Amino acid sequence: MSGDTLSDLLRVVRLRGAVFFYLRNAESWVAETPRSSKIIPAVMPGVEHLMPFHGLARGSCWGGVAGEAPIRLDEGDIVLFPQGDHHVLSSTPGMRAKGVDVDIYFSPKPPQLPWSLTVTNEGTATESVEGGGREETTVVCGYLGCDAKPFNPLLASMPRMVHIPGLAGKGNSWTAMCLRSLADESNRKRPGGEAVLERMSEMLFVEALRHYASSLPPDQTGWLAGMRDAAVGRALALIHQRPAEAWTVERLGEQAALSRSVLHERFVHFIGLPPIQYLAQWRMQLAAGWLRETDAKVVEVAQEVGYESEAAFSRAFRRAVGESPAAWRRARRARPTQAQPAGVA
């Protein structure tokens, strides 16, 4: 495995991106996005969790979790809603749509995503992406799918909203180019466009995480803050690089140049779990991937993630997910595993 712990985590929790909306807004407008759990079957069937994101390609607006004070978003800003909350974008603060129609997400999809929406003070109205008219604000909107269970420590540590000012502004060359390319791909509808939009949205998400992590205050806790800490970050890297190894807190402490007690204290402070409990839960996430994506026997999966016996692994897996490895595998293989985007509007 790579020594890049963040990349390793995003790979194992199966991060997927897609651009679905291209908002073209009038002078006075409001758009509301329902809670993501309600639209997963339409947007990314088979994913466990959906995170909306928005990039201001042109103009400015206000955005925030529904019912909370919004913040101003300017051209080049990126805003994420990691917990999938119902949220609002609008031309002026305090505006609310007359209603949120979840059914519109399940409409027949266009020949190629994304859809373009014209938004007014009444709400959204569908149009083709090439639609004309006066445009004050242009917003590229999409979703990022990932696993939530058995274990996603990044998701658990993220706030309800992450605002990265100017991430795709003119001063940031590649992110600005990325946002412009998202808009360009959305308009030109070239072959392979949806795949390009997926990869670009994932790239923007990773860059947003980098900026968010670098901006965290010194007293911040959570997985990203822990990764930034020298000792805890070293322990996390070792666990991710060699998850099947028979780690103890003493051995991790030696590698991180800390005593057993100090490493334990720092790890719990940042991550919220003792190191060995984190290791056990991370092994379950890895095992889930093996069970879902391979035909390996349960005993082989157990060995891959550091268990000497199938029985011990099965007990640990059942504690983590509520069912046996074999039952979990059967249930997941009966569900869609690839996102086949349905229509959105």
VMD Tcl script that draws the C-alpha trace (Angstrom):
set ca {
  {0.00 0.00 0.00}
  {0.95 3.61 -0.49}
  {2.39 5.65 2.33}
  {-0.12 8.36 1.42}
  {-2.67 7.77 4.17}
  {-5.37 10.08 2.79}
  {-5.20 8.50 -0.66}
  {-5.33 5.06 0.93}
  {-8.42 5.99 2.93}
  {-10.26 7.49 -0.05}
  {-9.47 4.42 -2.13}
  {-10.68 1.96 0.50}
  {-13.93 3.85 1.19}
  {-14.51 3.93 -2.60}
  {-14.75 7.65 -3.27}
  {-16.73 8.36 -6.45}
  {-17.55 11.70 -8.00}
  {-20.09 12.97 -10.50}
  {-21.34 16.33 -11.74}
  {-25.12 16.37 -12.07}
  {-26.28 19.98 -12.08}
  {-25.25 23.07 -13.91}
  {-27.20 25.95 -12.40}
  {-27.84 29.02 -14.53}
  {-29.47 31.62 -12.34}
  {-31.54 34.75 -12.79}
  {-31.22 37.93 -10.73}
  {-33.39 36.60 -7.91}
  {-33.25 32.86 -7.28}
  {-33.22 30.07 -4.71}
  {-32.42 26.36 -5.01}
  {-32.75 23.72 -2.30}
  {-31.16 20.29 -2.26}
  {-32.88 17.61 -0.13}
  {-31.07 15.44 2.33}
  {-28.77 13.19 0.29}
  {-30.03 9.93 1.76}
  {-33.37 10.54 0.01}
  {-31.87 10.65 -3.49}
  {-29.09 8.05 -3.45}
  {-31.09 5.59 -5.63}
  {-31.46 8.28 -8.29}
  {-28.00 9.81 -8.18}
  {-25.58 6.97 -7.32}
  {-27.31 3.64 -6.75}
  {-25.31 1.35 -4.50}
  {-23.33 3.98 -2.56}
  {-23.87 4.26 1.18}
  {-23.32 7.98 1.58}
  {-23.62 10.99 -0.71}
  {-21.88 14.35 -0.23}
  {-23.09 17.32 -2.33}
  {-20.60 19.94 -3.51}
  {-20.91 23.23 -5.39}
  {-18.35 25.30 -7.27}
  {-19.01 28.94 -8.17}
  {-17.89 29.19 -11.79}
  {-19.31 32.69 -12.19}
  {-20.87 35.31 -9.93}
  {-21.74 34.95 -6.26}
  {-24.53 33.64 -4.04}
  {-25.36 32.58 -0.48}
  {-25.32 29.02 0.78}
  {-25.78 27.00 3.93}
  {-27.52 24.16 5.73}
  {-31.28 24.68 5.67}
  {-32.43 26.49 8.79}
  {-28.98 27.88 9.61}
  {-27.36 31.21 8.77}
  {-25.92 31.11 5.20}
  {-22.49 32.34 4.13}
  {-21.53 34.32 1.05}
  {-19.99 32.32 -1.78}
  {-17.95 34.10 -4.44}
  {-16.54 33.10 -7.81}
  {-13.95 30.35 -7.35}
  {-15.35 29.20 -4.00}
  {-16.08 25.53 -3.31}
  {-18.59 24.44 -0.67}
  {-19.11 20.85 0.52}
  {-21.84 19.32 2.66}
  {-20.05 16.19 3.98}
  {-22.97 14.91 6.07}
  {-25.42 15.18 3.18}
  {-27.60 17.82 4.83}
  {-30.59 19.50 3.23}
  {-29.14 22.84 2.09}
  {-29.98 26.06 0.29}
  {-28.27 28.22 -2.36}
  {-29.79 31.61 -3.14}
  {-29.13 35.04 -4.60}
  {-29.77 36.77 -1.25}
  {-29.58 35.39 2.29}
  {-32.70 34.03 3.93}
  {-34.54 32.94 0.80}
  {-36.31 29.58 0.77}
  {-37.93 27.63 -2.06}
  {-41.67 26.99 -1.90}
  {-40.96 23.27 -1.76}
  {-38.36 20.58 -2.36}
  {-39.53 18.07 -4.95}
  {-37.56 14.85 -4.36}
  {-39.40 13.13 -7.22}
  {-37.71 15.33 -9.79}
  {-34.42 13.53 -9.07}
  {-35.99 10.30 -10.29}
  {-37.04 11.69 -13.66}
  {-35.61 10.04 -16.80}
  {-31.97 11.05 -17.17}
  {-30.77 13.11 -20.13}
  {-28.62 11.50 -22.86}
  {-25.53 12.78 -21.06}
  {-25.11 14.38 -17.66}
  {-25.14 16.99 -16.26}
  {-28.51 18.62 -16.53}
  {-28.74 22.38 -16.62}
  {-31.25 24.22 -14.46}
  {-32.55 27.74 -14.64}
  {-33.34 28.84 -11.10}
  {-35.71 31.66 -10.11}
  {-37.20 32.91 -6.87}
  {-39.90 30.26 -7.33}
  {-37.41 27.39 -7.44}
  {-35.92 25.35 -10.26}
  {-37.06 24.82 -13.83}
  {-35.35 22.37 -16.17}
  {-33.72 23.50 -19.40}
  {-31.03 22.20 -21.73}
  {-27.45 23.04 -20.84}
  {-27.18 25.24 -23.92}
  {-30.13 27.39 -22.82}
  {-29.77 31.12 -23.30}
  {-30.94 34.17 -21.42}
  {-29.29 36.50 -18.98}
  {-27.05 34.75 -16.48}
  {-25.87 36.33 -13.25}
  {-24.49 33.26 -11.47}
  {-23.29 29.88 -12.71}
  {-22.86 27.00 -10.25}
  {-21.38 23.59 -11.02}
  {-23.03 21.08 -8.69}
  {-22.26 17.45 -8.06}
  {-22.01 14.62 -5.61}
  {-19.32 12.46 -4.08}
  {-20.25 8.95 -3.02}
  {-18.42 6.78 -0.51}
  {-18.80 3.98 2.02}
  {-20.04 4.92 5.46}
  {-19.72 1.45 7.02}
  {-18.12 -0.54 8.47}
  {-15.66 2.31 9.12}
  {-15.07 5.70 7.54}
  {-13.09 7.81 10.04}
  {-12.83 10.78 7.68}
  {-16.58 11.11 7.24}
  {-17.17 10.78 10.97}
  {-14.82 13.71 11.66}
  {-16.11 16.14 9.01}
  {-18.42 19.08 9.83}
  {-21.81 19.69 8.22}
  {-20.40 22.28 5.82}
  {-16.90 23.01 4.49}
  {-16.31 26.30 2.68}
  {-13.03 26.75 0.80}
  {-12.85 30.40 -0.35}
  {-11.13 30.95 -3.69}
  {-10.06 27.33 -4.12}
  {-10.88 27.54 -7.83}
  {-10.18 31.27 -8.13}
  {-7.96 32.88 -10.71}
  {-4.91 32.74 -8.47}
  {-5.07 28.95 -8.14}
  {-4.13 27.78 -11.61}
  {-5.03 24.09 -11.76}
  {-8.16 24.26 -9.56}
  {-9.42 27.27 -11.52}
  {-8.74 25.38 -14.73}
  {-10.52 22.36 -13.27}
  {-13.68 24.33 -12.49}
  {-13.61 25.98 -15.92}
  {-13.14 22.54 -17.48}
  {-16.10 21.22 -15.51}
  {-18.23 23.96 -17.00}
  {-16.74 23.41 -20.45}
  {-17.33 19.65 -20.37}
  {-20.86 20.29 -19.15}
  {-21.57 22.50 -22.13}
  {-19.80 20.64 -24.93}
  {-21.18 17.15 -24.21}
  {-18.19 15.36 -25.76}
  {-17.78 11.57 -25.72}
  {-16.47 10.43 -22.36}
  {-17.63 13.66 -20.75}
  {-19.30 12.03 -17.76}
  {-16.12 10.08 -16.93}
  {-14.09 13.31 -17.14}
  {-16.54 15.06 -14.83}
  {-16.28 12.21 -12.33}
  {-12.50 12.40 -12.13}
  {-12.43 16.21 -11.97}
  {-14.94 16.30 -9.14}
  {-12.86 13.79 -7.20}
  {-9.75 15.92 -7.76}
  {-11.53 19.02 -6.49}
  {-12.68 17.13 -3.41}
  {-9.16 15.98 -2.56}
  {-7.81 19.49 -3.02}
  {-10.60 20.85 -0.82}
  {-9.65 18.34 1.88}
  {-6.03 19.45 1.67}
  {-6.96 23.09 2.11}
  {-9.41 22.30 4.89}
  {-6.79 20.26 6.77}
  {-4.14 22.96 6.40}
  {-6.53 25.58 7.76}
  {-7.52 23.67 10.90}
  {-6.59 25.44 14.16}
  {-3.94 23.81 16.38}
  {-6.53 22.62 18.91}
  {-8.74 20.95 16.28}
  {-9.41 17.24 16.63}
  {-10.56 14.65 14.08}
  {-8.99 12.35 11.53}
  {-7.50 15.07 9.31}
  {-6.05 16.87 12.33}
  {-4.62 13.58 13.57}
  {-3.04 12.86 10.21}
  {-1.35 16.27 10.42}
  {0.10 15.53 13.87}
  {3.61 14.07 13.55}
  {3.24 11.17 15.98}
  {-0.40 10.29 15.36}
  {0.10 10.70 11.62}
  {3.02 8.26 11.76}
  {0.93 5.72 13.67}
  {-1.94 6.10 11.18}
  {0.44 5.61 8.27}
  {1.85 2.41 9.78}
  {-1.62 0.99 10.41}
  {-2.69 1.78 6.86}
  {0.51 0.51 5.27}
  {0.65 -2.77 7.23}
  {-2.84 -3.48 8.60}
  {-2.28 -7.23 8.96}
  {0.74 -6.78 11.20}
  {0.43 -7.69 14.89}
  {0.64 -4.11 16.09}
  {0.67 -3.19 19.76}
  {0.59 0.29 21.23}
  {4.17 -0.27 22.39}
  {5.38 -1.08 18.86}
  {3.49 1.85 17.34}
  {4.91 4.11 20.04}
  {8.46 3.00 19.24}
  {7.92 3.84 15.58}
  {6.36 7.21 16.45}
  {9.09 8.01 19.02}
  {6.58 8.28 21.88}
  {5.90 6.25 24.98}
  {2.96 3.86 24.97}
  {0.89 6.08 27.28}
  {1.60 9.33 25.42}
  {0.79 7.83 22.02}
  {-2.43 6.35 23.39}
  {-3.42 9.71 24.84}
  {-2.60 11.67 21.68}
  {-4.31 9.13 19.42}
  {-7.52 9.20 21.47}
  {-7.38 13.00 21.62}
  {-7.27 13.39 17.84}
  {-9.01 10.29 16.49}
  {-11.43 9.52 19.32}
  {-10.35 5.87 19.49}
  {-7.38 4.01 20.98}
  {-4.85 2.90 18.32}
  {-5.68 -0.81 18.53}
  {-9.42 -0.16 18.33}
  {-8.80 1.99 15.24}
  {-6.73 -0.85 13.76}
  {-9.53 -3.34 14.38}
  {-12.14 -1.13 12.74}
  {-9.88 -0.35 9.78}
  {-9.35 -4.08 9.26}
  {-13.14 -4.49 9.05}
  {-13.34 -1.84 6.33}
  {-10.60 -3.60 4.38}
  {-12.30 -6.95 4.89}
  {-15.57 -5.52 3.59}
  {-13.81 -4.58 0.37}
  {-12.34 -8.05 -0.04}
  {-15.70 -9.69 0.58}
  {-17.53 -7.41 -1.82}
  {-15.01 -7.32 -4.65}
  {-13.33 -10.74 -4.65}
  {-14.24 -14.42 -4.45}
  {-11.69 -15.07 -1.70}
  {-12.80 -17.50 0.99}
  {-13.64 -16.01 4.37}
  {-10.56 -17.63 5.90}
  {-8.40 -15.98 3.23}
  {-9.95 -12.60 3.93}
  {-9.31 -13.14 7.63}
  {-5.62 -13.76 6.97}
  {-5.34 -10.74 4.68}
  {-6.46 -8.42 7.48}
  {-4.43 -9.96 10.27}
  {-6.59 -12.68 11.85}
  {-5.12 -16.13 12.40}
  {-8.47 -17.90 12.53}
  {-11.70 -17.60 10.57}
  {-13.73 -17.87 13.77}
  {-12.04 -14.89 15.44}
  {-12.43 -12.81 12.29}
  {-16.10 -13.75 11.88}
  {-16.85 -12.75 15.48}
  {-15.12 -9.39 15.00}
  {-16.88 -8.78 11.68}
  {-20.29 -9.60 13.15}
  {-19.66 -7.17 16.03}
  {-18.77 -4.45 13.53}
  {-21.58 -4.86 10.98}
  {-24.24 -6.97 12.68}
  {-24.02 -10.03 10.42}
  {-21.60 -12.75 9.41}
  {-19.06 -12.17 6.59}
  {-20.88 -14.64 4.32}
  {-24.29 -13.02 4.90}
  {-22.83 -9.54 4.41}
  {-21.22 -10.61 1.12}
  {-24.46 -12.15 -0.20}
  {-26.46 -9.04 0.67}
  {-24.00 -6.62 -0.96}
  {-23.66 -8.66 -4.13}
  {-27.44 -8.64 -4.50}
  {-27.37 -4.82 -4.63}
  {-26.07 -2.52 -7.41}
  {-22.39 -1.75 -6.90}
  {-21.83 0.79 -9.64}
  {-23.47 4.16 -9.83}
  {-25.82 4.26 -12.78}
  {-27.00 7.87 -12.56}
  {-30.68 8.39 -13.05}
  {-32.15 11.69 -14.10}
  {-31.76 14.73 -11.94}
  {-33.07 18.21 -12.28}
}
mol new
graphics top color blue
foreach p $ca { graphics top sphere $p radius 0.5 }
foreach p [lrange $ca 0 end-1] q [lrange $ca 1 end] { graphics top cylinder $p $q radius 0.2 }
display resetview
